[in-house]
């Protein structure tokens, strides 16, 4: 009778819980069973493992083989357990040293020839192994990704035979190293002509982490402005970049290890479903809002989105987390993103334009704008009109706008003031922190209350106005919120196209 224990990792959201692969060889008719809540891909591992062991010139035991994946109540999916199952069988049958498995964790899918194939979620597995004191072995294709976790020794192998040779002390395996980061060119805010108010709102949004809605006719530059926001944000910290990269790693879309420091900019089409936005599936995967974590989510043509798809954004906009529940599991993904939305003021797009070309009736315009719910609009801090530019402003010799680097420098200083004051961005202040950091003079408090009554705004909108005013004051280098800061913040709520049309 033989017994072996091999350490592996499952995938649950962006976590990688430890799984102990226990292999027992007993008497009886030759058979192999896998227990511990395995899904179809894990149950099929018995055939892949048998062929891989035989192709590696090892003997597949003609015994009753029982593989237990513990803990038993954790669902296990994918081919990531192929390698630890194969090593457990070889160790239990005495073909590789049992004690050599103690200081290692293994993940990897096996081909029938014994080739190690890449798995998803290698980076979360490496991050989880970092606190155990063990080393991690991954397929060679996962090496650059797993090596981004700097606190763990990650080694790579191409075949099962190489792994067995290493465990037998015959040949060491190479250690994975992270690839050099490539320079990704950023598009510059200098390319945006005119639109002073929209550019100012973009700077405020970047400085405080605020959500932004751009309203204007077709071709006025809404998409151009939104695409420039990532270039105004400061570089992601290592912790932020690793968390964002971990989401990409488990998404099934692949992670580019040479660009893991880049803040994401997601631009899904308006035909995307609610599941595409928030994530889901039988085996939950992250959606667009999680893929935009620590970056920007741009939703163009906002009224054209399905109402249900937009409504599922409401909770993540507040909490920064999305939880996907299934009968057998619950997965949690981070979703701390900046929302930039764009829309036309009416179905034809020309309501309010100086050309007076709009022929939409007031009822048609009202129904069009009503496609976006009040609670969702309430969660967007800045509402900005983006008018059509005169042709003279678009001439090649017309003066360009301010460069992104100059704006980003002011944004960085404003964010430093916020972190020094409370450690978080203004848009993420809770109610007590808002009361502490966004105090107003008595005269300004009265002004705010009158504006709330006049514009029929909610308590949530009032708090968001205060946070925007705090950001404007930080950009101005002011310790206190002045009247000018408050009135500018109110202007982003009370003077928009949406407000004037309701």
Secondary structure as the mmCIF struct_conf table of DSSP 4:
data_model
#
loop_
_struct_conf.conf_type_id
_struct_conf.id
_struct_conf.beg_label_comp_id
_struct_conf.beg_label_asym_id
_struct_conf.beg_label_seq_id
_struct_conf.end_label_comp_id
_struct_conf.end_label_asym_id
_struct_conf.end_label_seq_id
STRN STRN1 UNK A 2 UNK A 9
STRN STRN2 UNK A 12 UNK A 12
TURN_TY1_P TURN_TY1_P1 UNK A 13 UNK A 14
STRN STRN3 UNK A 15 UNK A 15
STRN STRN4 UNK A 18 UNK A 26
BEND BEND1 UNK A 27 UNK A 30
STRN STRN5 UNK A 31 UNK A 35
BEND BEND2 UNK A 36 UNK A 37
STRN STRN6 UNK A 38 UNK A 38
HELX_RH_AL_P HELX_RH_AL_P1 UNK A 40 UNK A 43
TURN_TY1_P TURN_TY1_P2 UNK A 44 UNK A 44
HELX_RH_AL_P HELX_RH_AL_P2 UNK A 45 UNK A 55
TURN_TY1_P TURN_TY1_P3 UNK A 56 UNK A 57
HELX_LH_PP_P HELX_LH_PP_P1 UNK A 59 UNK A 61
BEND BEND3 UNK A 63 UNK A 63
STRN STRN7 UNK A 64 UNK A 70
BEND BEND4 UNK A 71 UNK A 71
TURN_TY1_P TURN_TY1_P4 UNK A 72 UNK A 73
BEND BEND5 UNK A 74 UNK A 74
STRN STRN8 UNK A 76 UNK A 76
BEND BEND6 UNK A 78 UNK A 79
TURN_TY1_P TURN_TY1_P5 UNK A 80 UNK A 81
HELX_RH_AL_P HELX_RH_AL_P3 UNK A 82 UNK A 92
TURN_TY1_P TURN_TY1_P6 UNK A 93 UNK A 94
BEND BEND7 UNK A 95 UNK A 96
HELX_RH_3T_P HELX_RH_3T_P1 UNK A 98 UNK A 101
TURN_TY1_P TURN_TY1_P7 UNK A 102 UNK A 103
STRN STRN9 UNK A 104 UNK A 106
STRN STRN10 UNK A 109 UNK A 110
TURN_TY1_P TURN_TY1_P8 UNK A 112 UNK A 113
BEND BEND8 UNK A 114 UNK A 114
STRN STRN11 UNK A 115 UNK A 115
STRN STRN12 UNK A 116 UNK A 117
BEND BEND9 UNK A 120 UNK A 120
HELX_RH_AL_P HELX_RH_AL_P4 UNK A 122 UNK A 129
TURN_TY1_P TURN_TY1_P9 UNK A 130 UNK A 133
STRN STRN13 UNK A 135 UNK A 139
HELX_RH_3T_P HELX_RH_3T_P2 UNK A 140 UNK A 142
HELX_RH_AL_P HELX_RH_AL_P5 UNK A 143 UNK A 146
TURN_TY1_P TURN_TY1_P10 UNK A 147 UNK A 148
TURN_TY1_P TURN_TY1_P11 UNK A 150 UNK A 151
BEND BEND10 UNK A 152 UNK A 152
STRN STRN14 UNK A 154 UNK A 157
BEND BEND11 UNK A 158 UNK A 158
STRN STRN15 UNK A 159 UNK A 159
HELX_RH_AL_P HELX_RH_AL_P6 UNK A 160 UNK A 167
TURN_TY1_P TURN_TY1_P12 UNK A 168 UNK A 169
BEND BEND12 UNK A 170 UNK A 171
HELX_LH_PP_P HELX_LH_PP_P2 UNK A 172 UNK A 174
STRN STRN16 UNK A 175 UNK A 175
HELX_LH_PP_P HELX_LH_PP_P3 UNK A 176 UNK A 176
HELX_LH_PP_P HELX_LH_PP_P4 UNK A 178 UNK A 183
HELX_RH_3T_P HELX_RH_3T_P3 UNK A 189 UNK A 191
BEND BEND13 UNK A 194 UNK A 194
HELX_RH_AL_P HELX_RH_AL_P7 UNK A 196 UNK A 208
TURN_TY1_P TURN_TY1_P13 UNK A 209 UNK A 209
STRN STRN17 UNK A 212 UNK A 215
TURN_TY1_P TURN_TY1_P14 UNK A 218 UNK A 219
BEND BEND14 UNK A 220 UNK A 221
HELX_RH_AL_P HELX_RH_AL_P8 UNK A 222 UNK A 227
TURN_TY1_P TURN_TY1_P15 UNK A 228 UNK A 228
HELX_RH_3T_P HELX_RH_3T_P4 UNK A 229 UNK A 232
BEND BEND15 UNK A 233 UNK A 233
HELX_LH_PP_P HELX_LH_PP_P5 UNK A 234 UNK A 237
HELX_RH_AL_P HELX_RH_AL_P9 UNK A 238 UNK A 250
TURN_TY1_P TURN_TY1_P16 UNK A 251 UNK A 252
BEND BEND16 UNK A 253 UNK A 253
HELX_RH_3T_P HELX_RH_3T_P5 UNK A 257 UNK A 259
TURN_TY1_P TURN_TY1_P17 UNK A 260 UNK A 261
BEND BEND17 UNK A 262 UNK A 262
HELX_LH_PP_P HELX_LH_PP_P6 UNK A 263 UNK A 264
STRN STRN18 UNK A 265 UNK A 266
TURN_TY1_P TURN_TY1_P18 UNK A 270 UNK A 271
HELX_RH_AL_P HELX_RH_AL_P10 UNK A 274 UNK A 278
STRN STRN19 UNK A 279 UNK A 280
TURN_TY1_P TURN_TY1_P19 UNK A 281 UNK A 284
STRN STRN20 UNK A 285 UNK A 286
HELX_RH_AL_P HELX_RH_AL_P11 UNK A 288 UNK A 291
TURN_TY1_P TURN_TY1_P20 UNK A 292 UNK A 294
BEND BEND18 UNK A 295 UNK A 295
STRN STRN21 UNK A 296 UNK A 299
BEND BEND19 UNK A 301 UNK A 301
HELX_RH_3T_P HELX_RH_3T_P6 UNK A 302 UNK A 304
BEND BEND20 UNK A 305 UNK A 305
HELX_RH_AL_P HELX_RH_AL_P12 UNK A 307 UNK A 311
TURN_TY1_P TURN_TY1_P21 UNK A 312 UNK A 312
HELX_RH_AL_P HELX_RH_AL_P13 UNK A 313 UNK A 319
BEND BEND21 UNK A 320 UNK A 320
STRN STRN22 UNK A 321 UNK A 325
BEND BEND22 UNK A 327 UNK A 328
STRN STRN23 UNK A 330 UNK A 334
STRN STRN24 UNK A 338 UNK A 343
BEND BEND23 UNK A 345 UNK A 349
TURN_TY1_P TURN_TY1_P22 UNK A 351 UNK A 352
TURN_TY1_P TURN_TY1_P23 UNK A 354 UNK A 355
HELX_RH_AL_P HELX_RH_AL_P14 UNK A 362 UNK A 369
TURN_TY1_P TURN_TY1_P24 UNK A 370 UNK A 371
BEND BEND24 UNK A 372 UNK A 372
HELX_RH_AL_P HELX_RH_AL_P15 UNK A 374 UNK A 378
TURN_TY1_P TURN_TY1_P25 UNK A 379 UNK A 379
STRN STRN25 UNK A 382 UNK A 385
HELX_LH_PP_P HELX_LH_PP_P7 UNK A 387 UNK A 390
HELX_RH_3T_P HELX_RH_3T_P7 UNK A 391 UNK A 394
BEND BEND25 UNK A 395 UNK A 395
TURN_TY1_P TURN_TY1_P26 UNK A 396 UNK A 397
BEND BEND26 UNK A 398 UNK A 398
HELX_RH_AL_P HELX_RH_AL_P16 UNK A 404 UNK A 421
TURN_TY1_P TURN_TY1_P27 UNK A 422 UNK A 422
BEND BEND27 UNK A 423 UNK A 424
HELX_RH_3T_P HELX_RH_3T_P8 UNK A 426 UNK A 428
HELX_RH_AL_P HELX_RH_AL_P17 UNK A 431 UNK A 437
HELX_RH_AL_P HELX_RH_AL_P18 UNK A 442 UNK A 455
TURN_TY1_P TURN_TY1_P28 UNK A 456 UNK A 456
HELX_RH_AL_P HELX_RH_AL_P19 UNK A 459 UNK A 475
TURN_TY1_P TURN_TY1_P29 UNK A 476 UNK A 477
BEND BEND28 UNK A 479 UNK A 480
HELX_RH_AL_P HELX_RH_AL_P20 UNK A 483 UNK A 494
BEND BEND29 UNK A 495 UNK A 496
HELX_RH_AL_P HELX_RH_AL_P21 UNK A 497 UNK A 500
TURN_TY1_P TURN_TY1_P30 UNK A 501 UNK A 501
#
